[in-house]
Amino acid sequence: SEKILSLLLRLRSMARKNFIIQSRHGDCNLWHFALGGNLIDFYRQEIELREALNYPPFSALIKITLQGEKGSVEKEMEKLVAFLKEYNPIVYPAFTAQVKGKYIMHALIKHSPDNWPDTALANKLLSLSPKFMIKVDPDTIL
């Protein structure tokens, strides 16, 4: 939502007379924050949501990505989940699940910032095949 709010605020500043937002979700608070420039309330709501979902700054995120043939990727991700079971990875398809004929899946680990960096986890991640792409604190989880 920060990216959307930032974009809306930039667009609003360019509007000379009127600024209209069309959406299927007219009751979304984000629109009110953008139209009013109310960043403090947006920040408060965003922090509450992040805490409830255990997202940064309340956790450190690690995204592990694998791409290839669908069956192979699914099997490798199952093995990855078993290998990292104590870290409760969440596996899901990429937002764009297929690019140039290759299937893409992600695994997301939410780790407590109090125990970060975790040497045992780092060693496990380092032992993974180079076909896995690992990003700590990724820009996006999609």
LODRENZA-91594 format. One line per 5 residues: number of its first residue (from 1); their letters; for each residue x, z, y of N, C-alpha, C, O, CB. Coordinates in Angstrom, 2 decimals, padded with zeros to 5 digits. Each point is the difference from the previous one (the first is absolute). Glycine has a CB too. Layout:
residues N
NUM) A) X/Z/Y/X/Z/Y/X/Z/Y/X/Z/Y/X/Z/Y; ...
//
This chain:
residues 142
1) SEKIL) 000.80/000.00/-001.20/-000.80/000.00/001.20/000.84/000.00/001.26/-000.48/-000.43/001.05/-001.27/001.61/-002.31; 003.00/-000.70/001.20/000.84/-000.03/001.21/000.26/-001.43/000.46/-000.02/-000.28/001.19/001.09/002.43/-001.90; -000.83/-003.04/-000.25/000.27/-001.40/000.37/-001.23/-000.64/000.64/000.11/-000.74/000.97/001.56/000.57/-002.85; -002.83/000.47/001.33/-001.23/-000.57/000.55/-000.25/000.56/001.39/-000.34/-000.74/000.92/-000.62/000.48/-003.23; 001.14/001.58/002.48/-000.20/000.60/001.31/000.97/-000.58/001.02/-000.38/-000.31/001.12/-000.42/002.41/-002.21
6) SLLLR) 002.05/-002.25/000.70/001.01/-000.57/000.90/-000.39/-001.41/000.43/000.08/-000.35/001.18/001.69/001.73/-002.29; -002.20/-002.19/000.15/-000.42/-001.36/000.31/-001.21/000.00/000.93/-000.04/-000.76/000.97/000.91/000.00/-003.19; -001.85/001.60/001.94/-001.19/000.07/000.84/000.33/000.44/001.42/-000.55/-000.52/000.97/-000.81/001.02/-003.00; 002.26/000.47/002.16/000.38/000.46/001.34/000.72/-001.09/000.78/-000.21/-000.15/001.20/000.39/002.49/-002.08; 000.67/-003.11/000.20/000.68/-001.12/000.67/-001.00/-001.06/000.43/000.07/-000.52/001.11/002.00/000.95/-002.46
11) LRSMA) -003.01/-000.76/000.46/-001.02/-000.99/000.34/-000.89/000.48/001.14/-000.35/-000.76/000.90/000.38/-000.04/-003.27; -000.38/002.08/002.33/-000.83/000.57/001.07/000.70/-000.09/001.34/-000.63/-000.27/001.02/-000.42/001.82/-002.68; 002.36/-001.33/001.67/000.75/-000.07/001.27/000.07/-001.42/000.54/000.19/-000.19/001.20/001.16/002.16/-001.93; -001.51/-002.98/-000.14/000.02/-001.40/000.45/-001.37/-000.46/000.49/-000.10/-000.98/000.74/001.93/000.54/-002.37; -002.87/001.15/001.22/-001.36/-000.42/000.39/-000.18/000.18/001.50/000.34/001.04/000.56/-001.23/-000.39/-002.84
16) RKNFI) 000.37/-001.68/002.91/-000.19/000.06/001.45/-001.31/000.67/000.39/-000.06/000.76/000.96/001.42/-002.82/-000.76; -002.40/001.78/-000.97/-001.31/000.51/000.39/-000.65/000.79/-001.14/-000.30/001.18/000.16/000.05/-003.12/001.40; 000.05/001.30/-002.67/-000.68/000.64/-001.13/000.89/-000.01/-001.23/000.84/-000.89/-000.18/-003.06/000.19/001.11; 002.02/001.70/-001.76/000.72/000.08/-001.27/-001.04/000.33/-001.07/-000.58/001.08/000.00/002.77/-000.32/001.12; -002.42/-001.70/-002.01/-001.04/000.15/-001.02/000.65/000.02/-001.38/000.87/-000.82/-000.31/-002.57/-000.35/001.79
21) IQSRH) 001.27/002.12/-002.30/000.47/000.10/-001.38/-001.19/-000.27/-000.91/-001.05/000.65/000.13/002.89/001.02/000.48; -001.69/-002.61/-001.52/-001.04/-000.27/-000.99/000.48/000.52/-001.34/001.11/-000.31/-000.44/-001.93/-001.75/001.71; -000.02/002.84/-001.92/000.40/000.59/-001.27/-001.23/000.28/-000.85/-001.11/000.19/000.51/003.14/000.82/000.56; -001.82/-000.98/-002.37/-001.07/000.42/-000.92/-000.13/001.52/000.00/-001.00/000.55/-000.47/001.41/-002.58/-000.96; 000.60/002.71/001.96/000.04/001.46/000.01/-000.01/000.50/001.44/000.99/000.52/000.49/000.29/-000.49/-002.69
26) GDCNL) -002.41/-000.18/002.85/-000.12/000.36/001.41/000.13/001.48/000.28/000.31/000.38/001.13/-001.74/-002.33/-000.89; 001.21/002.79/-001.24/000.08/001.44/000.21/001.41/000.57/-000.20/000.19/001.21/000.08/-002.56/-001.08/-000.81; 003.33/-000.98/000.48/001.39/000.43/-000.24/000.59/000.61/001.28/-000.06/-000.62/001.07/000.34/-001.18/-002.84; 000.28/002.99/001.66/000.58/000.68/001.16/001.14/-000.78/000.63/000.25/000.14/001.20/-000.89/002.01/-002.23; 001.32/-002.95/000.26/001.14/-000.77/000.52/-000.42/-000.86/001.19/000.75/-000.11/000.97/000.26/000.09/-003.26
31) WHFAL) -002.19/-000.57/002.22/-000.46/-000.85/001.11/-000.18/000.83/001.27/000.36/-000.44/001.09/-001.51/-001.09/-002.72; 000.60/002.72/001.48/-000.21/000.87/001.16/001.34/000.44/000.59/000.16/000.06/001.22/-002.35/000.73/-002.20; 003.14/-000.47/000.11/001.33/000.39/000.48/000.65/-001.15/000.76/000.61/000.21/001.05/-000.37/001.38/-002.98; -000.37/-002.80/001.40/000.62/-001.18/000.63/-000.66/-000.33/001.33/000.68/-000.27/000.98/-000.10/-000.61/-003.25; -001.89/000.90/002.29/-000.70/-000.34/001.24/000.24/001.03/001.09/000.12/-000.35/001.18/-001.86/-000.81/-002.53
36) GGNLI) 001.82/002.43/000.97/000.22/001.05/000.99/001.46/000.33/000.23/000.32/000.76/000.91/-002.49/000.14/-001.56; 003.07/-001.47/-000.16/001.42/000.33/000.12/000.28/001.45/-000.37/000.96/000.59/000.49/-000.76/-002.30/001.29; -001.02/002.27/-002.65/000.07/001.41/-000.36/001.00/000.22/-001.14/-000.39/000.09/-001.16/-002.00/000.20/001.89; 003.65/-000.22/-000.39/001.05/000.11/-001.01/000.12/001.40/-000.60/000.35/000.15/-001.17/000.86/-001.95/002.36; -001.50/002.83/-000.39/000.12/001.38/-000.50/-000.98/000.25/-001.14/000.39/000.54/-001.04/000.35/000.22/003.32
41) DFYRQ) -002.00/-001.13/-002.10/-000.99/000.21/-001.07/000.29/-000.88/-001.21/-000.22/000.41/-001.14/-001.48/000.20/002.87; 002.20/-001.82/-001.48/000.40/-000.87/-001.12/001.10/000.68/-000.81/-000.06/000.04/-001.22/-000.56/-002.11/002.56; 001.62/002.60/-000.64/001.12/000.66/-000.67/-000.50/001.19/-000.83/000.40/000.16/-001.15/001.14/-000.87/003.02; -002.40/001.52/-001.29/-000.53/001.17/-000.73/-000.73/-000.42/-001.27/000.20/000.58/-001.07/-000.41/000.66/003.24; -000.65/-002.24/-002.05/-000.76/-000.47/-001.16/000.94/-000.60/-001.05/-000.17/000.23/-001.20/-001.83/-000.67/002.67
46) EIELR) 002.98/-000.32/-001.02/000.94/-000.64/-000.92/000.82/001.05/-000.76/000.22/-000.14/-001.20/-000.09/-001.87/002.73; 000.32/003.05/-000.84/000.79/001.06/-000.64/-000.85/000.75/-001.03/000.48/000.32/-001.09/000.91/-000.08/003.18; -002.65/000.04/-001.76/-000.89/000.66/-000.97/-000.17/-000.85/-001.26/000.06/000.51/-001.12/-001.26/000.63/003.02; 000.99/-002.43/-001.70/-000.17/-000.91/-001.13/001.28/-000.09/-000.83/-000.05/000.01/-001.23/-001.64/-001.32/002.55; 002.83/001.21/-000.65/001.28/-000.08/-000.72/000.26/001.27/-000.81/000.51/-000.07/-001.12/000.38/-001.43/002.92
51) EALNY) -001.24/002.64/-001.25/000.19/001.25/-000.73/-000.91/000.04/-001.23/000.43/000.41/-001.07/000.20/000.76/003.22; -001.88/-001.60/-001.99/-000.95/-000.01/-001.12/000.45/-000.95/-001.11/-000.19/000.29/-001.18/-001.65/000.27/002.77; 002.44/-001.70/-001.22/000.44/-000.99/-000.98/001.45/000.21/-000.46/000.50/-000.74/-000.84/-002.09/-000.86/001.89; 002.24/002.61/-000.48/001.41/000.29/-000.31/000.89/-001.20/000.33/000.85/-000.40/-000.79/-001.58/001.98/-001.02; 000.52/-002.14/002.99/000.82/-001.10/000.53/000.98/000.57/001.01/-000.18/001.12/000.49/-001.69/-002.80/-000.85
56) PPFSA) 002.92/000.91/000.69/000.96/000.49/001.00/-000.71/000.41/001.30/-000.96/-000.66/000.41/002.72/-000.83/-001.41; -001.31/002.52/001.62/001.23/000.77/-000.19/-000.11/001.13/-001.02/000.91/000.82/-000.10/-000.37/-001.39/002.43; -001.64/000.63/-003.07/-000.22/001.07/-000.97/000.56/-000.33/-001.38/-000.08/000.82/-000.91/-001.96/-000.20/002.18; 002.61/-001.79/-001.41/000.67/-000.40/-001.24/000.99/-001.12/000.33/-000.07/-000.63/001.05/-001.94/001.29/-002.46; 002.89/-000.88/000.48/000.90/-001.16/000.08/-000.55/-001.01/-001.00/-000.30/000.35/-001.14/002.38/001.04/001.83
61) LIKIT) -002.21/-002.64/-000.27/-000.53/-001.04/-000.89/001.13/-000.85/-000.57/000.96/-000.34/000.70/-003.10/000.31/000.61; 002.00/-000.31/-002.57/000.93/-000.91/-000.66/-000.85/-001.08/-000.65/-000.86/000.29/-000.84/002.64/001.53/000.43; -001.54/-003.07/000.80/-000.75/-001.13/-000.57/000.94/-000.80/-000.90/001.08/-000.42/000.42/-002.63/000.32/001.59; 001.11/-000.11/-003.24/000.76/-000.77/-000.97/-000.80/-001.26/-000.30/-001.16/000.08/-000.40/002.25/002.02/-000.62; -000.48/-003.26/001.22/-000.69/-001.28/-000.16/000.64/-000.80/-001.12/001.22/-000.01/-000.17/-001.83/000.01/002.61
66) LQGEK) -000.25/-000.68/-003.20/000.47/-000.88/-001.06/-000.84/-001.26/000.03/-001.21/000.05/000.18/001.96/001.91/-001.61; -000.08/-003.11/001.26/-000.73/-001.26/-000.05/000.48/-000.84/-001.18/001.16/000.09/-000.42/-001.47/-000.04/002.91; -000.60/-000.85/-003.01/000.31/-000.85/-001.14/-001.29/-000.46/-000.66/-001.04/-000.09/000.65/003.23/001.29/-001.01; -002.12/-001.49/-000.94/-001.20/-000.39/-000.74/-000.91/001.22/-000.15/000.47/001.11/-000.22/000.80/-002.93/-001.03; -002.57/001.60/001.38/-000.96/001.09/000.04/000.15/000.98/-001.17/000.11/001.20/000.22/-001.66/-002.73/000.97
71) GSVEK) 001.55/001.02/-002.41/000.11/000.87/-001.17/001.28/000.81/-000.01/-000.01/001.19/-000.31/-001.35/-002.82/-000.94; 002.44/000.99/001.59/001.31/000.66/000.03/000.04/001.09/001.07/000.50/001.10/-000.24/000.56/-003.23/-000.58; -001.59/001.81/001.99/000.00/000.97/001.11/-000.85/001.21/-000.37/000.40/001.14/000.24/-000.09/-003.01/001.43; -001.48/001.64/-002.26/-000.87/001.11/-000.39/000.67/000.90/-001.03/-000.08/001.23/000.09/-001.91/-002.66/000.38; 002.67/000.84/-001.47/000.70/000.79/-001.02/001.14/000.80/000.61/000.18/001.17/-000.31/-000.79/-002.89/-001.41
76) EMEKL) 001.39/001.08/002.60/001.12/000.69/000.64/-000.49/001.15/000.88/000.64/001.05/000.07/000.67/-003.20/-000.10; -002.43/001.95/000.69/-000.55/001.08/000.84/-000.49/001.16/-000.86/000.12/001.16/000.41/-000.77/-002.86/001.33; 000.09/001.41/-002.90/-000.40/001.07/-000.92/001.22/000.82/-000.42/-000.06/001.23/-000.04/-001.87/-002.63/-000.79; 003.03/000.71/000.52/001.24/000.70/-000.37/000.52/000.82/001.17/000.50/001.11/-000.18/000.05/-002.94/-001.44; -000.66/001.28/002.83/000.46/000.70/001.20/-000.80/001.30/000.20/000.57/001.04/000.32/000.10/-003.25/000.72
81) VAFLK) -001.98/002.13/-001.22/-000.85/001.18/000.14/000.42/001.08/-000.99/000.08/001.18/000.35/-001.99/-002.62/000.44; 002.18/001.06/-002.02/000.44/000.96/-001.02/001.36/000.59/000.37/000.23/001.20/-000.16/-001.52/-002.45/-001.60; 002.19/000.41/002.26/001.35/000.42/000.37/-000.01/000.98/001.18/000.82/000.92/000.06/000.05/-003.13/-000.90; -001.80/002.00/001.77/-000.07/000.83/001.21/-001.21/000.92/000.00/-000.47/000.40/001.07/001.65/-002.20/000.17; -001.70/002.14/-002.43/-001.27/000.73/-000.09/-000.03/001.30/000.78/-001.05/000.37/000.54/000.77/-001.39/-002.76
86) EYNPI) 001.40/001.73/002.31/000.00/001.29/000.72/-000.17/-000.19/001.52/-000.23/000.98/000.72/001.70/-000.04/-002.52; -001.37/-002.18/002.27/-000.17/-000.30/001.43/-001.36/-000.64/000.29/-000.29/-000.36/001.14/002.77/000.08/-000.94; -003.30/000.14/-001.22/-001.37/-000.53/000.13/-000.09/-001.30/000.79/-000.70/-000.06/001.00/-000.09/002.39/-001.13; 001.48/-003.37/-000.31/-000.09/-001.27/000.74/-001.40/-000.60/-000.10/-000.66/000.09/-001.04/003.10/-000.50/000.60; -002.87/-000.20/001.52/-001.29/-000.69/000.06/000.30/-001.49/-000.03/000.70/-000.51/000.88/-001.83/002.41/000.44
91) VYPAF) 000.62/-002.60/-002.32/000.27/-001.43/-000.16/-001.21/-000.80/000.48/-001.14/000.34/-000.31/002.70/000.11/-001.65; -001.28/-001.51/002.71/-001.08/-000.84/000.53/000.54/-001.40/000.29/001.20/-000.17/000.23/-002.35/002.19/000.76; 000.26/-003.02/-001.02/000.45/-001.37/000.32/000.28/-000.12/001.50/-000.58/000.72/000.81/-000.77/-001.64/-002.74; 002.24/000.02/002.28/000.30/-000.25/001.40/-001.25/-000.55/000.69/-000.89/-000.53/-000.65/003.32/000.09/000.11; -002.49/000.57/001.86/-001.13/-000.52/000.78/-000.19/-001.48/-000.30/-001.12/-000.46/-000.23/001.52/002.16/002.05
96) TAQVK) 000.69/-002.45/-001.81/000.01/-001.39/-000.47/000.64/000.07/-001.38/001.22/-000.02/-000.14/-001.06/-001.03/002.52; -001.01/001.11/-003.40/000.47/000.30/-001.35/000.83/-001.10/-000.64/000.72/000.25/-000.96/-002.71/001.14/000.73; 001.89/-002.60/000.75/000.77/-001.10/-000.58/000.58/-000.87/001.11/-000.71/-000.46/000.89/-000.75/000.49/-002.95; 002.78/-000.24/001.99/000.69/-000.85/000.96/000.89/-000.96/-000.78/000.82/000.42/-000.82/-000.86/001.39/002.62; -000.15/-003.10/-001.55/000.78/-001.05/-000.67/-000.01/000.17/-001.52/001.02/-000.16/-000.67/000.44/000.00/002.70
101) GKYIM) -002.65/000.48/-002.56/-000.16/000.12/-001.44/000.53/001.30/-000.59/-000.08/000.19/-001.22/000.23/-002.61/001.15; 000.38/003.31/000.89/000.50/001.28/-000.51/-000.96/001.12/000.37/-000.46/000.10/001.14/002.83/-000.93/-000.94; -002.66/001.66/-001.18/-000.90/001.14/000.16/000.80/001.16/000.57/001.14/000.23/-000.41/-002.62/-001.00/-001.51; 000.90/001.50/002.86/000.71/001.09/000.68/-000.78/001.30/-000.16/-001.20/000.06/000.26/002.20/-001.68/001.40; -000.29/002.67/-002.07/-000.60/001.34/-000.10/000.93/001.00/000.66/001.22/-000.19/000.08/-002.41/-000.41/-002.22
106) HALIK) 000.58/001.68/002.62/000.75/001.09/000.63/-000.26/001.30/-000.75/-001.04/000.16/-000.64/000.93/-001.32/002.88; 001.06/002.06/-002.16/-000.19/001.39/-000.41/000.36/000.84/001.22/001.01/-000.26/000.66/-000.49/-000.20/-003.16; -001.34/001.44/002.80/000.23/000.84/001.17/000.20/001.44/-000.45/-000.78/000.54/-000.78/-000.60/-002.08/002.23; 002.45/002.14/-000.96/000.28/001.41/-000.27/-000.07/000.74/001.33/000.63/-000.39/000.98/000.84/-000.16/-003.00; -002.26/001.64/002.02/-000.07/000.88/001.17/000.82/001.23/-000.35/-000.27/000.68/-000.99/-002.05/-001.53/001.72
111) HSPDN) 003.32/001.12/000.09/000.93/001.08/-000.30/000.00/001.00/001.14/-000.05/-000.38/001.17/001.47/-001.16/-002.57; -001.35/002.81/001.06/000.02/001.05/001.03/001.25/-000.12/000.85/001.10/-000.11/-000.53/-002.43/001.62/-000.97; 001.18/-001.49/002.83/001.19/-000.09/000.86/000.88/001.25/-000.11/001.18/-000.04/000.35/-002.48/-001.41/001.21; 000.73/002.56/-002.06/000.79/001.22/-000.17/001.07/-000.16/-001.08/001.07/000.61/000.09/-003.05/000.72/000.63; 001.71/-002.14/-001.72/000.94/-000.23/-001.11/000.70/-001.34/000.12/000.42/-000.58/-001.00/-001.85/002.01/-000.45
116) WPDTA) 001.55/-001.92/002.65/000.56/-001.33/000.19/001.35/000.11/000.67/000.13/000.76/000.96/-002.41/-001.75/-000.79; 003.28/000.30/-000.61/000.01/-000.93/-001.12/000.06/000.73/-001.34/000.57/001.08/-000.12/000.55/-002.76/001.57; -001.72/001.07/-002.44/-000.07/000.53/-001.35/001.04/-000.75/-000.85/-000.17/-001.18/-000.31/-002.32/001.78/000.56; 003.54/000.10/-000.62/001.10/-000.63/-000.74/-000.45/-000.55/-001.36/000.42/-001.09/-000.39/001.16/002.65/001.53; -002.43/-000.82/-001.84/-000.47/-000.46/-001.31/-000.80/-001.30/000.14/000.17/-000.93/-000.78/-000.24/003.32/-000.05
121) LANKL) -000.81/-002.44/001.83/-000.78/-001.21/000.23/000.91/-001.15/000.43/-000.15/-001.13/-000.47/-001.85/002.52/001.11; 002.93/-001.11/000.24/000.94/-001.04/000.45/000.77/-000.58/-001.18/000.18/-001.22/-000.09/000.03/002.37/002.31; 000.24/-000.30/-003.13/000.73/-000.48/-001.18/-000.88/-000.86/-000.90/000.45/-001.01/-000.54/000.99/003.05/000.65; -002.70/-001.65/-000.26/-000.93/-000.81/-000.81/-000.22/-001.36/000.65/000.01/-001.03/-000.68/-001.14/003.12/-000.15; 000.94/-002.09/002.14/-000.23/-001.27/000.71/001.24/-000.90/-000.07/-000.12/-001.21/-000.15/-001.49/002.38/001.68
126) LSLSP) 002.78/-000.56/-001.43/001.24/-000.78/-000.09/000.21/-000.60/-001.39/000.68/-001.01/-000.15/000.31/002.48/001.90; -001.58/-000.83/-002.77/000.17/-000.50/-001.36/-000.96/-001.15/-000.33/000.13/-000.64/-001.05/000.62/002.92/000.38; -001.70/-002.55/001.56/-000.95/-001.10/-000.24/000.70/-001.35/000.08/001.03/-000.15/000.65/-002.89/001.56/000.28; 001.27/-002.37/-001.60/000.50/-001.37/000.04/-000.05/-000.53/001.43/-000.88/000.38/000.77/000.11/-000.76/-003.16; 001.71/-000.50/002.75/-000.01/-000.59/001.34/-001.23/-000.84/000.30/-000.24/-000.37/001.15/002.70/000.36/-001.26
131) KFMIK) -003.26/-000.30/-000.91/-001.22/-000.78/000.26/-001.05/000.82/000.74/-000.94/-000.56/000.56/001.41/-000.78/-002.62; -000.32/002.66/002.07/-000.88/000.87/000.77/000.53/000.11/001.43/001.18/000.28/000.21/-001.84/001.02/-002.30; -000.21/-001.52/003.06/000.38/000.17/001.40/-000.52/001.38/000.45/-001.19/000.28/-000.11/001.13/-002.83/000.57; 000.96/003.38/000.03/-000.35/001.37/000.38/000.15/000.15/001.51/001.04/-000.34/000.57/-000.29/001.22/-002.83; -001.80/-000.37/002.89/000.04/000.26/001.44/-000.41/001.44/000.25/-001.08/000.43/-000.41/000.57/-002.86/000.94
136) VDPDT) 001.37/003.17/000.15/-000.32/001.36/000.41/-000.56/-000.07/001.42/000.56/-000.70/000.85/001.26/001.71/-002.35; -002.91/-000.31/001.75/-000.72/-000.06/001.27/-000.30/-001.45/000.39/000.45/-000.46/001.05/000.66/002.60/-000.32; -001.86/-002.86/-001.56/-000.29/-001.41/000.27/-000.87/-000.16/001.25/-000.77/000.89/000.35/000.95/-001.38/-002.80; -000.05/-000.66/003.10/-000.82/-000.29/001.18/-001.47/-000.12/-000.37/-000.88/000.36/000.79/002.82/-001.53/000.26; -002.19/000.67/-002.23/-001.38/-000.16/-000.47/-000.05/000.32/-001.49/000.98/-000.17/-000.72/-001.45/-001.59/002.48
141) IL) -000.69/002.23/-002.22/-000.15/000.26/-001.43/-000.84/-001.09/-000.67/-000.29/000.08/-001.19/000.48/002.38/001.63; -000.58/-003.47/000.33/-000.78/-001.10/-000.56/000.90/-000.85/-000.79/-000.44/-001.00/-000.57/-001.15/001.02/002.44
//
